[in-house]
Amino acid sequence: MSAIWRSIHHKDINRKAWYFLWMAIHNGYKVGDYWKHIPSTEPRAECLYC
């Protein structure tokens, strides 16, 4: 995990990409299992195309 953390702080990664990667690493986006325990939102946990 430390290698991933160090790699996103590379000077060639812009702020938007860094923010996206940081949020993804820290489960900051409300996707997947996040919705499984909230009543009436369970369908959001699964991709409609998969």
N, C-alpha and C positions, 0 to 999 in steps of 0.2 A: 504494500500500500504506500509506503514512503516513496517508492520510485514513481508511482503515479502522481503523488502530490508534488514531488519535485518537478516532474515533467510539465505539469500545467502551469508552472511559474516560469516557463521559458519565455524569453523576450520576444519570440516570434508569434506567440499566441496573443491575439487581441483581447480586449476587455470583455466583449460579448461572448467569445468562445470560452474564455476563462470562467465567466459566470455560469454558462451552461454546464461546463464540466464540473464545477464546484457543486452546483445544485444536484447534478446527477449522482455524484459520489456520496453526497449527504442525504439522499432520498428527499430532496426538496420539492420534487414535482409530484403532483397528485395523480398517480397512474397505478395501474395494476391492483395489487392487494390492498392498497389504501381504501378502495371503495367496497371491499367485500364485507366489512363489518357495519356498514351504514345502511339502515333499512331503505329500500326502494332505489338504491343506487348500485346494486350488485351487477347489473348488466354493463356498467362502465368498466368493470375489472377486466373484461375480455375484449379483445379486438374483434370487431365485426367481420373482418376479412380473414382472420386466422382461424 
